[in-house]
Every structure is written in C-alpha cells, then in structure tokens.
Amino acid sequence: MKKQFNTLLLLFISSFMLSQQHHTVVAKETLYGLSKKYNVSIEDLKKANPQLNNRALQIGDILVIPDKSTPSNLNRISEYDSSINLQRKQNEENSEYIFITVEPKQTLYGLSKKYNTTIKAIKSLNPSLDKNGPKIGEVLKIPNNSKVQDKITYSHVYNQNDQNTRNEPKNVNSESKDEKVGANNLNQTETRVNNGEEKEPINLNNNKSETVSDLEFKKEGVNIVMFLPFHTGETSNNAEKRIATQFYSGVKLAMDSLSNKGKKIHVKIFDSSNNKEYQEIINTYNFSNTNLIIGPLFKSDLLAITEKIKKVPIISPFSSSDDLDDYENLILYNTKDQILVEKIVDEMMKKYADEKVYILYDDDHYKAAMYFQSLVKEKSSNAEIVLTKNAEDIIPDRNLVTNEYNKIYAILFSNQEPIVNKYLDTIVMYQSNQVNPISLFYSSLFDNSKYEEKLLDLGLLYLDTNYVNEYGFNEQKMLKMYTKEYCHMPDKYAIAGFDVTYDILSRVDEKGNLSNSIMKVETKQVSNKYSFRRIKKNGAWVNQEARLIKLLK
C-alpha cells in the first residue's frame, strides 16, 4: 500500500514539475528580483518553494516558478499526503495494534525487534501470512506495545562482515508517533540470530566477570560507551527523552553508514537519566577497553564523569561552557561564543576603517561583547565602540557640514527574540550606506517577510552552526537516508547526533585512537564544520568552526 501511494505520488509530482518553469539561483539574485522577472508574487514563490519559508535564498537553489496550473496539482498531491497521514493517525490512536507496510529485506524477526513484540504475536494477528515470511508491500497488523522495559543498558556490534546478526534498536518508530521513546526497544537481553531464527537469549546484566559486551569490547574496532537520558521505566514523555531519542536516531544512521564502509564499531549504551544509577555506573564500570565516550548530553552529568574518567576521550555534543575547558579528554562540539566572536572580528576587520561600532547585547552575552570590544581595540586603537542594551541607541552619525550620515556597524549579541526584533526594527530604518549589520547568531526572524528584503539590501552578515544546505550533495544524501529509515525529516537533535558521531568516528584510526594532528583537520558535516584546538594548554578540545553567511541581492 505504501509503495503504491509513493508511486502515485511520484507520478503526480512528475506531472506537476513538468508543467513548471525552473530557475537556478545565481549570485546577487533575490526573491524580489525573481518575482519581477517572472511576474509572480514573493508569496507565490514561497508557496511553490516551501524551503524559503525557513531560510533565505541561496546560490545554486533550483526554484519552481509557479504558473496557473499549480493549485490543482498541489491539491492532488495534498490529497495523497492526507491519505498517508490518515493511516499514521489511525495507528497513533489505536491502543491495541498498528498497521505497517513491509519493506525490502524486512523479516519477521526484524519486525518483532523493531516493534518490541514477538514473532508469535505477529503471526497470530496475521493468520494469512505466508509460511516463508512477509512479502514486500504486504500490510501487517502489529501489536502496539508501549510498555517500557525497566532497563538501563544495551549492547550492539556494528560490523559489516556480520550484517545478518545485527540486533538493532529502532529508536524512532516510522509507523507511530515521532516522539515514541527510543528506550522502549532497549531490551534486557540480546538475542543471537542465525538464518533468521531466534536462538537462546544472552543476558547482558549477569554478574559474570566477562559478559558478551565485555568480550565484544576486546575485538578489533572502535569501542564506544554512550550515555543518553532515555528515561527507561517511565511512561510519560519529557524533553530529555525526546532529545535522546532523536539524537540516537542520528547516531545510529551515522554508525550504519560508517559500518557499511568497513568501520568496525562496538557500542554499549547506558541510560543517564537516573542520577543515582548514573553515578554507580561511572564509579564501577571498567572503561579500560573503551576508545570513546559519547555523552552525557548535559553539563552536570559531563562534570561528574570527567572527574572520574581521565584517559578516555569524552564527546560533548551540546555543552561547551568555560568550566569544561580544563578537562584534557573532553571534546566540545558546540562552537563557543568566544570562537564566534573571533570569527566575526576577523571578518569585520577586512573592511573596517574606524567606523563607529554599536554592540547590542543581552545579559547572557555581556562577556562576549566585552571580548569583541577588546579584540577590535587591539587591531584598531582609534575604534569607537558603544555597548548598549537599547536598540534605539543605534543611530548613524550625521555630518554637520555635509548633512550626510557616516556609516556605522550595528552588531547584535543576542538570540533572545524580543531583542532581535528591536534590533531589526531599528536597522531596517536605515540605508545600506548608513549601516553594516552583523549578528553573532542566526535568528529565524531574518527570514521573516517583514525584514528579509531589507536585510538583503543591507547585506546582513551572521554566523550559523546549525545551517543545513538541503541542496548540497552530502546533505541531500543524509536527509534522504534518514527519511527512508524513519519516514520523517530529522530535527536538529537528530542532525547533531549524525554530525557528531560521523565526524568523531571518521577521525579515529582502525584501533580507535585519536591523534593531535587529526583533531586539527577541518571537516564539513551536514549542519556545521569542525576542527579542534585547545583553548588552554592541556585543556579540552574545542570546535573552532562555524558557517559565515552574508545575505546579498
């Protein structure tokens, strides 16, 4: 059924695309200019190209230019989207079972693990099932098991030479709610598989000195311990659980991709949500064979483990505060404000000629604003810099003799929406020869129709660590793989999980070791660039990259 829907949908999309003009964006083109060129409104351009509702126009974008036939075709596509969404909604609302469509290479064993049920249960709900197993495209009724296992650990081996014995947790259920807890599928036992038949389960939580996971961690390859707050044993959803689930979906995709390229990866996952159990794990677990620790996600948990584990590299996906800089084995992936400030100063000084500089800041970024001021003063002692918390203070200087305005720099050091709003409301009153706007962070308000054309005219410059060019080759490849696996687009946490995992595992050698030279190499993943340096001697490795974006007409 799903396959038939997709085929019909592709036919409709194809007929829709053939009836449209297309345009490839080149340098200096704007939505305003394209609307005039093709005699269509900016609003219609955005409707035909919905990606432009969330970001500005980019060089290389292939745009659909709408015509009079657009509405009917779009409605037909919408009808099929609605049919698919209706099936998903029915799945979500049914408390006893869900319907799924069998995809290539799926087996009863794989489905039983994916949906946290048994082969027997699937057969009982599908009495007409062929004795040789499910057929591609066949619709099956699956028990909707939402009961959470009381479990804090899971072991898994990624090995390209042993694809048939992989026991994979599906943390994002493609047929049910996106927010389903990934830990639902982290079982207390791992099952050996041979030719698709279930064999004797092996308990991973026994008290023997060498469990299966310990033995695996002695094999060749990269041995990883991962800490994620899955909140196993809890039935209610919360923010941490959702973040962990989405993050792990990206992690898994990265590991699958690398294992298919020959990387041997061994993973042991712990739930870090219970503080008492987490402390017990880091106090008692033997990390001697561990090459990398990914997580925990939050600073308090990171500080706890860095006090105990001194030799194993610990990957911090999100936390990068200054009190983490002293730990030599920490690798901080989130670009620090200090690094962003340095990049903005370097870029500004290329054209700076002692123009007056206004810095609009909030309380959280006062230190960053002061750091910016000190760097500019070092490079230009005559620089006049005004730090302010009021956007209304940003006013170009008027020359009393010529009555003309002297150009100024207006720098935004805030990601708080009310302050960003006031900043934008202020600078859009001026002309491009009066103000140079720069922002330390990206804001979705930059793409708001109220501001975007004026910001293009002013040439706003900003830094972004979460930008995804959905038309880039590698980015498209990842988005396509993720959507195929999970039936929805990845959120920022899933992309972070993919980026961090793919990047660090690409840096380690076949024995799981990291060298100083390889840490300094610049790489580009889906949402950001990465290269690392130690801000302090014998301190943490800190990512020093971010994307610098300038809006141009």
ChimeraX attribute file (.defattr): number of C-alpha atoms within 10 A of each C-alpha:
attribute: neighborCount
match mode: 1-to-1
recipient: residues
	/A:1	14
	/A:2	15
	/A:3	14
	/A:4	10
	/A:5	14
	/A:6	14
	/A:7	12
	/A:8	13
	/A:9	17
	/A:10	13
	/A:11	13
	/A:12	17
	/A:13	15
	/A:14	11
	/A:15	11
	/A:16	18
	/A:17	16
	/A:18	10
	/A:19	16
	/A:20	17
	/A:21	12
	/A:22	13
	/A:23	14
	/A:24	12
	/A:25	17
	/A:26	13
	/A:27	10
	/A:28	13
	/A:29	16
	/A:30	22
	/A:31	21
	/A:32	16
	/A:33	13
	/A:34	17
	/A:35	16
	/A:36	11
	/A:37	9
	/A:38	14
	/A:39	12
	/A:40	15
	/A:41	15
	/A:42	17
	/A:43	13
	/A:44	15
	/A:45	21
	/A:46	18
	/A:47	14
	/A:48	19
	/A:49	16
	/A:50	11
	/A:51	13
	/A:52	17
	/A:53	16
	/A:54	13
	/A:55	18
	/A:56	18
	/A:57	23
	/A:58	19
	/A:59	14
	/A:60	13
	/A:61	17
	/A:62	14
	/A:63	19
	/A:64	18
	/A:65	22
	/A:66	23
	/A:67	15
	/A:68	8
	/A:69	11
	/A:70	16
	/A:71	13
	/A:72	11
	/A:73	16
	/A:74	14
	/A:75	11
	/A:76	15
	/A:77	18
	/A:78	13
	/A:79	13
	/A:80	16
	/A:81	14
	/A:82	12
	/A:83	12
	/A:84	15
	/A:85	12
	/A:86	12
	/A:87	16
	/A:88	18
	/A:89	15
	/A:90	14
	/A:91	21
	/A:92	18
	/A:93	12
	/A:94	12
	/A:95	12
	/A:96	13
	/A:97	17
	/A:98	22
	/A:99	19
	/A:100	21
	/A:101	16
	/A:102	20
	/A:103	15
	/A:104	9
	/A:105	9
	/A:106	13
	/A:107	18
	/A:108	19
	/A:109	18
	/A:110	18
	/A:111	19
	/A:112	17
	/A:113	20
	/A:114	19
	/A:115	22
	/A:116	22
	/A:117	17
	/A:118	16
	/A:119	16
	/A:120	11
	/A:121	13
	/A:122	19
	/A:123	18
	/A:124	12
	/A:125	14
	/A:126	15
	/A:127	9
	/A:128	9
	/A:129	15
	/A:130	10
	/A:131	8
	/A:132	8
	/A:133	12
	/A:134	21
	/A:135	17
	/A:136	15
	/A:137	15
	/A:138	14
	/A:139	16
	/A:140	20
	/A:141	18
	/A:142	24
	/A:143	20
	/A:144	18
	/A:145	15
	/A:146	15
	/A:147	12
	/A:148	19
	/A:149	16
	/A:150	15
	/A:151	20
	/A:152	25
	/A:153	20
	/A:154	23
	/A:155	23
	/A:156	19
	/A:157	23
	/A:158	25
	/A:159	22
	/A:160	17
	/A:161	11
	/A:162	9
	/A:163	12
	/A:164	12
	/A:165	16
	/A:166	17
	/A:167	19
	/A:168	18
	/A:169	24
	/A:170	24
	/A:171	26
	/A:172	26
	/A:173	20
	/A:174	18
	/A:175	18
	/A:176	20
	/A:177	14
	/A:178	18
	/A:179	17
	/A:180	19
	/A:181	29
	/A:182	25
	/A:183	29
	/A:184	26
	/A:185	26
	/A:186	28
	/A:187	21
	/A:188	18
	/A:189	16
	/A:190	20
	/A:191	18
	/A:192	15
	/A:193	16
	/A:194	10
	/A:195	7
	/A:196	13
	/A:197	11
	/A:198	12
	/A:199	10
	/A:200	10
	/A:201	12
	/A:202	14
	/A:203	14
	/A:204	19
	/A:205	15
	/A:206	10
	/A:207	8
	/A:208	8
	/A:209	6
	/A:210	11
	/A:211	15
	/A:212	16
	/A:213	18
	/A:214	15
	/A:215	9
	/A:216	20
	/A:217	24
	/A:218	14
	/A:219	14
	/A:220	13
	/A:221	20
	/A:222	25
	/A:223	23
	/A:224	22
	/A:225	20
	/A:226	21
	/A:227	23
	/A:228	24
	/A:229	24
	/A:230	28
	/A:231	26
	/A:232	23
	/A:233	14
	/A:234	16
	/A:235	12
	/A:236	9
	/A:237	13
	/A:238	13
	/A:239	10
	/A:240	15
	/A:241	23
	/A:242	21
	/A:243	22
	/A:244	25
	/A:245	27
	/A:246	26
	/A:247	27
	/A:248	27
	/A:249	26
	/A:250	28
	/A:251	23
	/A:252	22
	/A:253	21
	/A:254	23
	/A:255	22
	/A:256	17
	/A:257	16
	/A:258	20
	/A:259	18
	/A:260	15
	/A:261	11
	/A:262	13
	/A:263	20
	/A:264	22
	/A:265	25
	/A:266	24
	/A:267	21
	/A:268	20
	/A:269	18
	/A:270	22
	/A:271	24
	/A:272	25
	/A:273	19
	/A:274	13
	/A:275	11
	/A:276	9
	/A:277	14
	/A:278	20
	/A:279	15
	/A:280	10
	/A:281	15
	/A:282	16
	/A:283	12
	/A:284	8
	/A:285	8
	/A:286	10
	/A:287	17
	/A:288	10
	/A:289	16
	/A:290	20
	/A:291	22
	/A:292	25
	/A:293	23
	/A:294	22
	/A:295	23
	/A:296	28
	/A:297	22
	/A:298	17
	/A:299	16
	/A:300	10
	/A:301	17
	/A:302	19
	/A:303	14
	/A:304	14
	/A:305	19
	/A:306	19
	/A:307	10
	/A:308	11
	/A:309	15
	/A:310	13
	/A:311	15
	/A:312	18
	/A:313	22
	/A:314	26
	/A:315	24
	/A:316	23
	/A:317	23
	/A:318	18
	/A:319	21
	/A:320	22
	/A:321	13
	/A:322	12
	/A:323	9
	/A:324	21
	/A:325	21
	/A:326	16
	/A:327	19
	/A:328	20
	/A:329	20
	/A:330	24
	/A:331	27
	/A:332	25
	/A:333	27
	/A:334	23
	/A:335	24
	/A:336	18
	/A:337	21
	/A:338	16
	/A:339	16
	/A:340	24
	/A:341	21
	/A:342	17
	/A:343	18
	/A:344	19
	/A:345	16
	/A:346	15
	/A:347	13
	/A:348	16
	/A:349	13
	/A:350	8
	/A:351	9
	/A:352	15
	/A:353	11
	/A:354	16
	/A:355	18
	/A:356	20
	/A:357	22
	/A:358	22
	/A:359	27
	/A:360	27
	/A:361	25
	/A:362	19
	/A:363	10
	/A:364	12
	/A:365	16
	/A:366	18
	/A:367	14
	/A:368	21
	/A:369	25
	/A:370	13
	/A:371	16
	/A:372	21
	/A:373	20
	/A:374	14
	/A:375	15
	/A:376	22
	/A:377	14
	/A:378	10
	/A:379	12
	/A:380	14
	/A:381	11
	/A:382	13
	/A:383	17
	/A:384	14
	/A:385	18
	/A:386	14
	/A:387	17
	/A:388	16
	/A:389	15
	/A:390	14
	/A:391	22
	/A:392	13
	/A:393	14
	/A:394	22
	/A:395	21
	/A:396	21
	/A:397	15
	/A:398	13
	/A:399	10
	/A:400	8
	/A:401	6
	/A:402	7
	/A:403	9
	/A:404	12
	/A:405	17
	/A:406	15
	/A:407	19
	/A:408	20
	/A:409	22
	/A:410	25
	/A:411	24
	/A:412	24
	/A:413	26
	/A:414	26
	/A:415	18
	/A:416	12
	/A:417	12
	/A:418	9
	/A:419	19
	/A:420	23
	/A:421	15
	/A:422	14
	/A:423	22
	/A:424	20
	/A:425	15
	/A:426	16
	/A:427	24
	/A:428	19
	/A:429	11
	/A:430	16
	/A:431	14
	/A:432	17
	/A:433	12
	/A:434	20
	/A:435	26
	/A:436	21
	/A:437	22
	/A:438	20
	/A:439	23
	/A:440	22
	/A:441	17
	/A:442	19
	/A:443	19
	/A:444	13
	/A:445	16
	/A:446	23
	/A:447	18
	/A:448	14
	/A:449	12
	/A:450	13
	/A:451	16
	/A:452	23
	/A:453	21
	/A:454	20
	/A:455	22
	/A:456	23
	/A:457	15
	/A:458	23
	/A:459	19
	/A:460	21
	/A:461	23
	/A:462	22
	/A:463	22
	/A:464	20
	/A:465	18
	/A:466	17
	/A:467	16
	/A:468	18
	/A:469	15
	/A:470	16
	/A:471	14
	/A:472	12
	/A:473	10
	/A:474	14
	/A:475	16
	/A:476	15
	/A:477	13
	/A:478	22
	/A:479	18
	/A:480	15
	/A:481	15
	/A:482	22
	/A:483	13
	/A:484	12
	/A:485	16
	/A:486	17
	/A:487	15
	/A:488	14
	/A:489	15
	/A:490	20
	/A:491	12
	/A:492	17
	/A:493	21
	/A:494	22
	/A:495	29
	/A:496	26
	/A:497	24
	/A:498	28
	/A:499	24
	/A:500	27
	/A:501	23
	/A:502	22
	/A:503	18
	/A:504	17
	/A:505	21
	/A:506	15
	/A:507	18
	/A:508	17
	/A:509	14
	/A:510	15
	/A:511	13
	/A:512	18
	/A:513	14
	/A:514	17
	/A:515	10
	/A:516	10
	/A:517	10
	/A:518	14
	/A:519	20
	/A:520	17
	/A:521	12
	/A:522	13
	/A:523	14
	/A:524	15
	/A:525	18
	/A:526	24
	/A:527	20
	/A:528	22
	/A:529	20
	/A:530	24
	/A:531	19
	/A:532	22
	/A:533	19
	/A:534	17
	/A:535	17
	/A:536	13
	/A:537	10
	/A:538	12
	/A:539	17
	/A:540	24
	/A:541	27
	/A:542	26
	/A:543	24
	/A:544	25
	/A:545	24
	/A:546	23
	/A:547	17
	/A:548	16
	/A:549	14
	/A:550	14
	/A:551	20
	/A:552	20
	/A:553	17
